[in-house]
Amino acid sequence: MYKKSLSAVAALFLVSSAFAEERVSLDTIEVSSTISGAETVDAYKVRVRNATLTKDILRDIPGVYMSGTNGYNQKIFMRGMSDRAINVTIDGARQRGNTFHHAADLLLDPAIIKAVDVGVGVHSVVGTSGAMGGSVAFKTVDASDLLEHGETIGAKLRMGYASNNDQFSQGVTVYGSDEDRVFDFLGYFSHSGYDFGEDGKGREIGGEGDDYNYLLKLGANIGDYSRLWASYEHMEHKGLYPFRPEWPGNLDKLGKRDLRDSKYTRDTYTLGYTYNPNNYIDLELSGYFTDHNLDQTKADPTGIDTGVETWGIKVLNKTKFDTGAVNHTLVYGAEYYQTSAYNDSKHTSGKPMYCPHPKFCPPGMPRNATWNNIGVGDDKVKSYSVFLEDQIRYGGLTIVPGIRFDYYKLDTLGGKGSTYTAGKSNLDGDPFGRSEYSWNEWSPALLIDYQTEFGLGMHASYARLFRGPDVYEAIRLNDANAMEQGHINLKAETGDSYELGLRYGTQIGENSHLNLSAKYFYVDYYDLIGESSSSLHGLATRINTGDAEVDGFELAARLSLGNLSLGASYSKQDIEYKYSQAAKTAGGAGLGVYGSTLAYSNVGDKYTLNAEYFIDSLDMFLGWNMIAYDGIRETNFDGQELKKTGYAVHDIYATWAPDSGKFKGLEVNFGIYNIFDKTYASHNQRTNAFTSDTFRMDWEEGRNVKLTASYKF
């Protein structure tokens, strides 16, 4: 089984043929790639890499960049965009909004992942409403993925240890179905306890606490053509973390890190239905609700207690038909979602809240008076979209035109006309009122792909991009921050995305393959939105900070020679930010930092090398991986030179999983990560100028030895 899985992983690691109908089995998990440039990560990679964070399985994919050293701060970047402009879903549920700009909102236990579909860039109108840089779809395990042939019930136990932060983890999965495979269920629970980690120089990083995750899934096959399922998942990080989780924490007067007793949770509910009686009806209906909550009030009642809720529904159908020698697959449907940011924080410390003008204080309160939460309403957005795409195939030629219409509505704080001019005593409108804004956009897309009979393929794509403004980060919906400075002329973010690609795949022996790919991309982003509050008066602000151009290359190669697999990749991108005059007048580049969808800054060129080998006689899988970045120097908007140090990090790993005999069902994974204990930091973190002594550097973990054992019975 595992040898076959290795071959499948090797074949897919580089690139999937555009709109290929080929399906492969990955350790009893079926996946398919239907979009040019898509990468699929399977459950086998998650296990053999001993993944404890999302970055462990995504950061070596060409065109994907990661930052964050703890579960509070896993951030994904693509095509110059942060994950606030990437469509991230977990079992189809959108992960949107932001509780606090110094934390991320991707809370996930890698142990329950069965597949990750990664779309770098935008090539289609289907499911890409709001996507500027790409999409990442996480799929959690089902009972059918674990049940062996003839089984009706089973269980899996797992234990693990990581040396860098003394992390001990335990997990149990129970799953089953009736003999006819009509009803099935899965229950999963895991716990991880850990201490603070260390970077290569022995400095404390991350947090100290406990993670909990539980997942419940129920499914029913109704007749021969339909299936109904439901799931609930709870993810929780709990413990002592820096107030700003993306940084190690400033030192207090006693020289200790500034830590907060925190709890960060995600609750996700999903409901789905599929119906596929013929080629004309391949229907998918889904609905979901997700709630993120960051709570730092356990030890301090005045601490942060903020969250973001998103619920949505989606309907999609595929209709297949032929017109002579031409094959068509129509993909069409609609999607609606609503996101609300809320702030339940209570300022009860009695400290004065600064009011630069009486009109900025609650009614009846004088300037500089003590005042608490003013009951600010939730910030809300509603998104409606309909889409149509035709996948037209004729021999090796595939043409995919598509069109999507988006209607986007924002209900936000501040009355229309609520403007404040710094240094002056004028305020127009009602700062405690509400305003509604709406935008609509037609977004076309076109993909042309050609696959020759001798292994050479090529594609070209164009997509119009659209993204309405996010809800305010939840922490701003309180006290002085709750008064909108004004954004009457705010425009939605849009863009034009172009991509050219070549690929070549050939069989060079009975069990040997060579795959090569090269892509060039160019993206124009328009009217990027910055979200901030000024240090002078604290008022929340949205403003179009300007445009950006992002271009680059993504190269990859994979060679499989029997049980040996070798891979290499190179990714390069360059961001040119063009600030608007309004942004410069209002405070320059700083206004576009918080809440901005654009990545914090440029990164160095990225290189990966990988070698893996499967030993048949031992049922053992061995691997080595290297990821490296070139150093980079830049000059920011005010002439300051920024330096990011290059680095190279090496990992080795091994898996023993007997396929027969008395140890069948046992799997042992071992790895040493950052073998040489390198001190380094991700180029994608917020801090742009790398120095060795700053407490605003999110240093990555030093050497980490991991051991995981699981038994399936």
Helices and strands as residue ranges (DSSP letters): H 2-13, E 24-26, E 29-31, E 38-42, H 43-48, H 55-58, E 64-67, E 75-78, E 81-82, G 83-85, E 86-90, E 93-94, G 110-112, E 113-120, E 134-140, H 143-146, E 153-162, E 167-177, E 183-194, E 197-198, E 204-205, E 208-222, E 226-242, E 259-275, E 283-295, E 305-323, E 326-343, G 358-360, E 379-394, E 397-413, E 419-420, E 427-428, E 434-451, E 456-467, G 474-476, G 479-482, E 493-509, E 512-533, E 540-561, E 564-579, H 581-586, G 588-592, E 606-615, G 616-618, E 620-629, E 632-635, E 641-644, E 647-656, E 666-673, E 704-712
